[in-house]
């Protein structure tokens, strides 16, 4: 059984910073891409940032220059450093990992349970 456990969310003032972490555990043979998504009520879930197994990154235009995604392959963990936070960054943030549990199984998307980030004064 595979679990993705997020941490690091919370309440922060505009202009502040937070660092989200997401650790994948369980029966994991390999992880391909990892990423962070966010969801706000009334809107569709959107991709915030993604990172390939080789370290290639992709960001939503709204967070470029403010957020940085990274990963530690030895720990099966992905991070999201969020700086210069704005009220519009308020959302539930979900991590995602494209992984397989055995050498024979296909890569499948797994999701964390979500962590709330609130940016408010």
Secondary structure, 3 states (H helix, E strand, C coil): CEEEEEECCEEECCCCCEEEEEEEEECCCEEEEEEEEEECCCCCCEEEEEECCCCCEEECHHHCCCEEEEEEHHHCEEEEEECCCCHHHCEEEEEEEEEECCCCCCCEEEECCCEEEEECC
